[in-house]
């Protein structure tokens, strides 16, 4: 799994009641073993925190999903659907949103969820100004009109405010306030749960496992879901494979492509492949003395063997991209400058611009098979055109810290873009608008016209005009080669026959919707 954010996880807390259960041996009250009633998921990276404000990070989003409810989600038809919010209405001027909340939801301590909790959650996100706050920049204030009605005021019309509410997980305001400390509860929520979701967080061992058990009074009830859930953090892909084969885990998300064939067609296992909106990019540092040279960027982008990436690294489970956006995302356009693999062209650019002998360094995330192989492939391709590429594997928190200033930003940085919702803004604004420099604008790209277009698309209500703005922004940005758009991989999850109804959700990439899964 790959992710985004900064905060580091705390130490072990609470009673890890499920650890023994998930290793087998004990009995449940119904007579079956606890392991038989548990869902165990292998992941390669532990969460930075369990605080929902950090849920722009996929590793955090995954561990938040079992314990919390969001305000909205996306249905199978791709349209917004209610979760805690049963109704929502945007004011004619676009500056107000009224939410009507369910009245039958309780938190894990039994307290009733009300509009006051939603207001508290939104105000906290704004105040902390981290994580999911980047999706909610238009939020100004809100008023709890009643227990079930919240009136939200926006500072500007915002076409993506409602989609952003799919990443707003509502906190038990009274419980967080009791544990607020000096950081608005960040330290406490790093390893504790204040949610209303189907599962309660019962234990966490840093870098090893996270444990949950059913919340008996969950408002949607249970119909065959696991009694308990455990995430096991296994960084090595071959170890994940062994754990799945032995039955120690039920779902593995990070098995290397070369090992998929060991499970395909094998009795007792299923391989789930799904198209995604995720692109693997290598962003150039636009402020670095070497990589600010557009000719160098074009040469490097033209040297990469994109088809070999699809065929040899992904073993066909993916496709090439035609620009900054994945082809399946609304507003994507192929009418942009997207380099093809052309070593002769790359060599000519190097010769014409006296770039032979140039040396650059690239960072990528460790324990990620696709990144490791893509980095090696690019290194080999660049050697053929006279450019030396040094490689540096880092953790995600290290990568985020490096990108916090131009002085420490990598010359080339390989990272996935995980769109938080299926809207072009989740890439074109987050990764290419200069307001996001130091955050998810990983290369420090800045272009006034791109800013103008992506800003306009944020507030425009007409979808056709929004797409026109995004298409023009893609064209302008692509001509400056701010990134190598390497590949759009499918997501591959492998599971044993106990797991039923596993469904990939593109707006929660690299996560498991444990409540939707039946176990047998």
C-alpha positions in Angstrom: 0.0 0.0 0.0 1.2 3.5 -0.7 0.0 6.5 1.1 0.2 10.2 2.0 0.7 12.1 5.3 3.1 12.9 8.0 2.1 12.0 11.6 3.9 9.0 13.0 2.0 6.3 14.9 2.2 5.9 18.6 3.2 2.9 20.6 1.1 -0.1 21.6 -2.0 0.8 23.5 -5.1 -0.9 25.0 -5.8 -4.6 25.3 -4.9 -6.5 22.2 -7.7 -9.0 22.8 -7.9 -10.2 19.2 -4.2 -11.1 18.9 -4.7 -14.5 20.4 -7.9 -15.0 18.6 -6.4 -14.2 15.2 -3.5 -16.6 15.8 -6.0 -19.4 16.4 -6.8 -21.6 19.4 -9.5 -19.9 21.5 -13.2 -20.5 21.2 -16.1 -18.1 20.6 -19.3 -18.1 22.4 -21.1 -19.7 19.5 -18.7 -22.6 19.6 -16.6 -21.8 16.5 -13.0 -20.8 16.8 -12.3 -17.1 16.9 -10.0 -17.4 13.9 -12.9 -18.8 11.9 -14.9 -15.6 12.7 -12.0 -13.2 12.1 -10.9 -11.4 8.9 -7.2 -11.0 8.7 -5.7 -8.6 6.1 -2.0 -8.3 5.2 -0.7 -4.8 4.3 2.9 -3.7 3.6 2.8 -0.4 5.5 1.5 0.5 8.9 -0.7 3.7 9.4 0.9 6.9 10.4 -2.0 7.5 12.8 -5.6 6.4 13.4 -6.7 10.1 13.4 -9.4 10.6 10.7 -8.0 14.0 9.9 -5.1 12.1 8.3 -7.3 10.1 6.1 -6.0 11.6 2.9 -3.3 9.0 3.5 -4.5 5.6 2.2 -2.9 3.7 5.1 -4.8 5.9 7.6 -8.0 5.8 5.5 -7.9 2.0 5.6 -7.7 1.7 9.4 -10.3 4.6 9.9 -12.9 3.0 7.6 -13.8 0.1 10.0 -14.2 2.4 13.1 -15.8 5.5 11.6 -18.7 6.6 9.4 -18.3 9.3 6.7 -21.0 11.8 5.9 -21.3 10.7 2.3 -19.9 8.0 0.0 -20.2 7.0 -3.6 -22.7 4.4 -4.7 -22.2 1.6 -7.2 -23.5 4.0 -9.9 -20.8 6.5 -9.2 -23.2 9.0 -7.7 -22.9 10.5 -4.2 -24.9 8.5 -1.6 -25.7 9.2 2.0 -24.1 7.6 5.1 -24.5 9.8 8.2 -26.1 12.5 6.0 -29.5 11.3 4.8 -30.1 14.5 2.8 -28.0 17.4 1.5 -28.8 20.6 -0.3 -26.5 23.2 -1.8 -27.7 26.8 -1.7 -28.5 28.6 -5.0 -25.4 30.9 -4.6 -23.2 27.9 -3.9 -22.1 29.4 -0.5 -24.2 27.1 1.8 -24.8 23.4 2.3 -27.5 22.0 4.5 -27.0 18.5 5.8 -29.8 16.4 7.4 -28.3 13.7 9.6 -29.6 10.2 10.6 -31.1 10.1 14.1 -30.3 6.5 14.9 -26.5 6.5 15.1 -24.4 6.1 18.3 -20.7 6.2 19.0 -18.9 3.3 20.5 -19.3 4.6 24.0 -23.1 4.8 23.5 -23.4 8.5 23.0 -25.7 9.7 20.3 -24.2 11.3 17.2 -25.6 14.7 16.5 -24.9 17.8 14.3 -22.7 19.1 17.1 -20.3 16.3 16.4 -20.2 17.0 12.7 -19.6 20.7 13.4 -16.8 19.8 15.8 -15.2 17.5 13.2 -15.3 20.1 10.4 -14.0 22.9 12.7 -11.2 20.7 13.9 -10.1 19.9 10.3 -10.1 23.6 9.5 -8.2 24.5 12.6 -5.5 21.8 12.2 -5.2 22.5 8.5 -3.6 19.2 7.7 -4.6 16.0 5.9 -8.1 16.1 4.6 -8.1 19.9 5.1 -6.6 20.1 1.6 -10.0 18.9 0.3 -12.0 21.3 2.3 -10.4 24.7 1.7 -13.7 26.4 1.1 -15.2 25.4 4.5 -15.8 28.6 6.6 -18.1 27.7 9.5 -21.2 25.7 10.4 -24.1 25.9 12.8 -25.9 23.0 14.4 -29.6 24.1 13.8 -30.8 20.9 15.6 -29.5 17.5 16.5 -30.1 16.4 12.9 -29.5 19.6 10.9 -26.3 21.3 10.1 -26.0 24.5 8.1 -22.5 24.9 6.5 -21.2 28.2 5.2 -18.5 28.2 2.5 -16.1 31.0 1.7 -16.5 30.4 -2.0 -18.6 28.1 -4.2 -16.9 24.7 -4.4 -17.7 22.0 -6.9 -15.8 19.4 -4.9 -17.0 20.2 -1.4 -19.6 17.4 -1.4 -17.2 14.8 -2.8 -14.8 15.9 -0.1 -17.3 14.9 2.5 -16.7 11.3 1.6 -13.4 11.7 3.5 -14.9 13.4 6.5 -15.2 10.8 9.3 -17.3 12.1 12.2 -15.7 12.2 15.7 -17.3 11.8 19.1 -16.8 15.4 20.1 -17.2 14.9 23.8 -14.7 12.0 23.9 -12.1 13.8 21.9 -12.5 16.9 24.0 -11.9 14.8 27.1 -8.6 13.7 25.6 -7.7 16.9 23.6 -4.5 17.7 25.4 -2.5 20.5 23.7 -2.9 19.2 20.1 -6.7 18.9 19.7 -6.6 15.2 20.4 -4.1 14.3 17.7 -1.8 12.4 20.2 -4.8 10.5 21.6 -6.5 9.8 18.3 -3.2 8.5 16.9 -3.9 5.2 18.7 -7.5 5.5 19.9 -11.0 5.4 18.4 -13.8 7.9 18.7 -16.0 6.6 15.9 -19.5 5.2 15.2 -18.4 2.6 12.6 -19.1 -1.1 12.5 -15.9 -2.1 14.4 -14.2 -0.8 17.5 -10.4 -0.4 17.6 -9.3 -2.7 20.4 -5.5 -2.9 20.1 -2.5 -1.7 18.1 1.0 -3.0 18.1 3.2 -0.5 16.3 4.4 -1.8 12.9 2.8 -5.2 13.7 -1.0 -5.3 13.8 -4.2 -3.4 14.4 -7.2 -5.2 15.9 -11.0 -4.5 15.8 -14.1 -6.2 17.1 -17.8 -5.7 16.1 -19.7 -2.8 17.7 -22.9 -4.6 18.6 -25.1 -1.5 18.4 -23.9 -0.4 14.9 -26.8 1.3 13.2 -26.7 -0.8 10.0 -26.4 -4.1 11.9 -24.5 -7.2 10.8 -25.4 -10.0 8.3 -22.5 -12.4 8.2 -19.5 -10.0 8.5 -16.5 -11.0 10.5 -16.7 -10.8 14.3 -13.2 -9.4 14.4 -10.8 -7.8 12.0 -7.0 -7.6 12.1 -4.5 -5.8 9.8 -1.1 -7.5 9.9 1.8 -5.3 8.7 4.0 -7.4 6.5 6.4 -5.4 4.4 7.9 -8.3 2.4 5.8 -9.4 -0.5 7.1 -13.0 -0.4 6.2 -13.2 3.3 2.7 -12.0 2.5 2.5 -14.8 -0.1 3.5 -17.4 2.5 1.0 -16.0 5.0 -1.8 -16.3 2.5 -0.9 -19.8 1.5 -0.7 -21.0 5.1 -4.0 -19.4 6.0 -2.5 -17.0 8.5 -4.1 -14.1 6.5 -7.2 -14.0 4.4 -6.5 -11.1 2.1 -3.1 -9.8 0.7 -2.8 -6.6 -1.1 0.9 -6.4 -2.0 1.9 -9.8 -3.4 4.4 -9.3 -6.3 3.1 -9.6 -9.8 5.5 -12.5 -10.5 3.7 -14.5 -7.8 0.1 -13.8 -9.0 0.2 -17.0 -11.1 0.7 -19.1 -8.0 -2.9 -18.3 -7.0 -4.7 -17.8 -10.4 -6.8 -20.8 -11.1 -5.8 -22.5 -7.8 -8.6 -24.0 -5.7 -9.2 -22.1 -2.5 -8.0 -18.7 -3.8 -9.3 -15.8 -5.8 -7.4 -13.0 -7.6 -9.3 -9.8 -7.8 -8.1 -7.3 -10.5 -9.8 -3.9 -11.0 -9.1 -0.8 -13.0 -8.1 2.2 -11.0 -7.7 6.0 -11.2 -4.1 5.6 -9.8 -1.1 6.8 -11.8 2.5 6.1 -10.9 4.4 9.4 -11.5 7.9 10.6 -11.2 7.8 14.3 -10.4 10.7 16.6 -11.3 11.9 19.2 -8.8 11.0 22.4 -10.6 13.3 24.5 -8.4 16.5 22.3 -8.6 19.3 23.8 -10.7 19.6 20.6 -12.7 16.0 19.4 -13.2 14.5 22.8 -13.8 16.0 22.4 -17.3 13.0 21.5 -19.5 15.2 19.8 -22.1 16.6 17.4 -19.5 13.0 16.7 -18.3 11.9 15.9 -21.9 14.9 13.7 -22.5 14.3 11.7 -19.4 10.6 11.4 -20.1 11.4 10.2 -23.7 13.8 7.6 -22.5 11.4 5.6 -20.3 10.2 2.3 -21.7 6.5 2.7 -20.9 5.4 -0.5 -22.6 8.0 -2.6 -20.8 6.6 -1.2 -17.6 3.2 -2.6 -18.6 4.4 -5.9 -19.9 7.3 -6.8 -17.6 6.6 -5.0 -14.3 2.8 -5.2 -14.2 2.6 -8.4 -16.3 -0.2 -6.8 -18.3 -2.3 -5.6 -15.3 -2.4 -2.0 -16.3 -2.2 0.4 -19.1 -0.3 3.4 -20.4 -1.5 6.9 -19.6 -2.0 9.7 -22.1 -1.4 12.6 -19.8 -1.6 13.7 -16.2 -5.0 12.0 -15.7 -5.8 8.3 -16.0 -7.8 7.7 -19.1 -10.8 6.5 -17.2 -11.3 9.6 -15.2 -13.7 12.3 -16.2 -12.1 15.2 -18.0 -9.0 13.2 -19.1 -7.8 14.1 -22.5 -5.3 12.6 -24.9 -4.7 15.9 -26.6 -1.6 16.7 -24.6 2.2 16.3 -24.9 2.7 12.8 -23.6 6.2 11.4 -24.5 6.6 8.0 -26.0 9.6 5.7 -25.5 12.1 7.1 -28.1 15.8 6.6 -27.3 16.9 8.2 -30.5 14.9 11.4 -29.7 16.2 11.3 -26.1 19.8 11.0 -27.2 19.4 13.9 -29.7 18.0 16.1 -26.9 21.0 15.2 -24.7 23.5 16.0 -27.5 21.8 19.2 -28.5 21.8 20.5 -25.0 25.1 19.3 -23.7 23.5 17.0 -21.1 25.8 14.0 -21.5 27.2 13.0 -18.2 24.4 14.6 -16.2 23.8 12.9 -12.8 20.5 13.0 -10.9 19.1 11.3 -7.9 15.6 9.8 -7.6 13.7 8.8 -4.5 11.1 6.1 -4.4 9.1 4.3 -1.7 10.7 1.2 -0.2 8.9 -2.1 0.0 6.9 -1.3 -3.2 7.6 -3.8 -6.0 6.3 -1.7 -8.8 8.4 1.3 -7.7 11.5 -0.7 -7.2 11.3 -2.2 -10.7 10.3 1.0 -12.3 13.3 2.8 -10.7 15.7 0.2 -12.0 14.1 0.3 -15.5 14.5 4.1 -15.6 18.1 3.9 -14.4 18.9 1.4 -17.2 17.1 3.5 -19.8 18.9 6.7 -18.8 22.3 5.0 -18.9 21.7 4.4 -22.6 21.4 8.2 -23.2 24.4 9.2 -21.0 22.6 10.2 -17.8 23.4 8.6 -14.5 20.5 8.0 -12.1 21.2 7.3 -8.4 18.4 5.7 -6.5 17.3 6.3 -2.9 14.6 4.3 -1.2 12.8 6.1 1.6 9.7 5.6 3.7 6.6 7.6 3.0 7.0 9.9 6.1 10.5 10.6 4.9 9.3 11.4 1.4 6.7 13.8 2.8 9.3 15.5 5.0 11.7 15.9 2.1 9.0 17.6 0.0 8.2 20.1 2.7 10.8 22.6 1.2 12.5 23.2 -2.2 15.9 22.7 -0.6 15.2 19.1 0.5 12.8 18.1 -2.3 14.1 15.2 -4.4 15.4 15.9 -7.9 13.1 13.2 -9.1 10.5 11.7 -6.8 8.4 8.6 -7.6 5.0 8.6 -6.0 1.5 7.4 -6.6 -1.4 9.8 -6.9 -4.4 8.2 -5.1 -7.4 10.4 -6.0 -9.5 10.8 -2.9 -12.6 11.0 -5.0 -13.4 10.4 -8.7 -13.0 14.0 -9.8 -10.2 15.6 -11.9 -9.5 18.1 -9.1 -8.2 15.3 -7.0 -5.2 15.2 -9.3 -5.1 18.5 -11.3 -5.6 20.7 -8.3 -3.9 18.6 -5.7 -0.8 17.8 -7.7 -0.4 20.8 -10.1 -1.9 23.9 -8.4 0.9 26.0 -6.8 -1.2 26.4 -3.6 -0.4 22.8 -3.0 3.4 23.2 -3.1 4.8 21.7 0.1 1.9 19.3 0.2 0.8 17.1 -2.7 2.3 19.2 -5.5 5.3 17.0 -5.2 7.5 18.7 -7.7 6.8 22.3 -6.8 5.2 22.9 -10.2 4.0 26.5 -10.7 2.2 28.0 -13.7 -0.1 31.0 -13.3 -2.4 29.9 -16.1 -2.7 26.3 -14.7 -3.5 27.9 -11.4 -6.1 30.1 -12.9 -7.8 27.2 -14.7 -7.7 24.8 -11.8 -9.0 27.5 -9.4 -11.8 28.2 -11.8 -12.8 24.6 -12.1 -13.0 24.3 -8.3 -15.8 26.9 -8.2 -17.5 26.2 -11.5 -20.8 24.3 -11.3 -21.2 23.5 -15.0 -19.4 20.1 -15.5 -18.7 20.8 -19.2 -16.9 24.0 -18.4 -15.0 22.3 -15.6 -13.7 19.7 -18.0 -12.8 22.4 -20.6 -10.7 24.1 -17.9 -9.1 20.9 -16.8 -8.3 19.8 -20.4 -6.6 23.1 -21.0 -4.6 22.8 -17.8 -3.5 19.3 -18.7 -2.3 20.6 -22.1 -0.3 23.5 -20.6 1.3 21.5 -17.8 2.2 18.5 -20.0 4.1 20.7 -22.4 6.5 21.6 -19.6 7.2 18.0 -18.6 6.7 18.4 -14.9 6.4 14.6 -14.5 6.9 11.2 -16.0 3.5 9.6 -16.2 4.7 6.1 -16.0 1.6 3.8 -15.8 -1.9 3.3 -14.6 -1.9 -0.1 -12.9 -4.8 -2.3 -11.9 -5.2 -3.1 -8.3 -4.7 -6.7 -7.4 -6.0 -8.3 -4.2 -5.6 -12.0 -3.5 -7.8 -13.7 -1.0 -8.8 -17.2 0.2 -12.1 -18.8 -0.3 -13.4 -17.6 3.1 -13.8 -14.1 1.8 -16.9 -13.2 -0.1 -18.2 -9.9 -1.6 -14.8 -8.2 -1.7 -15.3 -5.0 -3.8 -12.7 -2.5 -4.9 -13.6 1.2 -4.5 -11.6 3.6 -6.6 -12.2 6.5 -4.2 -10.7 4.5 -1.4 -7.8 3.0 -3.3 -5.7 0.4 -1.5 -8.2 -0.1 1.3 -10.5 -2.9 2.3 -14.2 -2.1 3.0 -14.4 -4.7 5.8 -18.0 -4.1 6.5 -19.0 -5.2 3.0 -17.2 -8.5 3.3 -18.8 -11.8 4.4 -16.6 -14.5 5.9 -17.4 -18.2 6.0 
